[in-house]
């Protein structure tokens, strides 16, 4: 069998170690470039490359990659909205994602949900000020609530499976209906849910699927949890609903315009992202920096499946 290589762009240190170890097991030569792929470093030498989900792959970058002989991009993520897929198709470059274990994101979703329901941010902040009194309105037990799961792919299913252990009422809306919980239309999901959790891919059909009208249809005081993609929610509509009290709170691991902010240290730099600043000031909003997936299990799954994706593509080219 002819050996081949993969060029991996934008690796963290632990990703580098995993790629070096796992690529040897598959007999693959891994060329690691620390920086995210760009027009200037698109000199792969290999027709298969791997990119991270926080690197925007524009038409100009794709053109440079095509010129360098790249024919296949495997993104180390479930979503690939950061890649101009239309331009890639025009240039004859195939794009593929990886389907890693949903457990990490599902676990994190439940953690955020419980924190939002129990108003954990306000409590922790008060304790940080040495205020141990019980100021907040009593919260509900999850078993007494209706949880709406928007999106029934691998992660949505894993969230539903975990929710069953809490004894709550579960409603679901999505393409896949072989899950527990009652499947309803979107309007019904919005109308009945005490907590709405989002698990859809981002595309033209799902961008701002939760906007002014959808939030208006939700229960007064309902909570929103988003560990999917930031642009599933119209953030302006979300902030308005939080400020007026229409929504009771939100827990967001993703945010519109997060690129350039999440994964970077801004302790000594100004933040020019008004939505982010507004949300962080709200006592009933939890913001985390797109970290739900960030576990050792996901790392190993992602690296191994990236290599398998590239290997299968290469074998298809070699053997037709």
Secondary structure by P-SEA (a helix, b strand, c coil): cccbbbbbccccaaaaaaaaaaaaaacbbbbbbccccccccccccccbbbbcccccccaaaaaaaaaacccbbbbccccccccaaaaaaaacbbbbbbbccaaaaaaaaaaaaaaaaaaaaaaaaaaaacccccccccccccccbbbbbccccaaaaaaaaaaaaaccbbbbcccccccccccccaaaaaacccbbbbbccccccccccccaaaaaacccbbbbbbcccccccaaaaaaaaaaacccccccccccccccccccccccccccccaaaaaaaaccccccccccccccaaaaaaaaaaaaaaaaaaaaaaacc
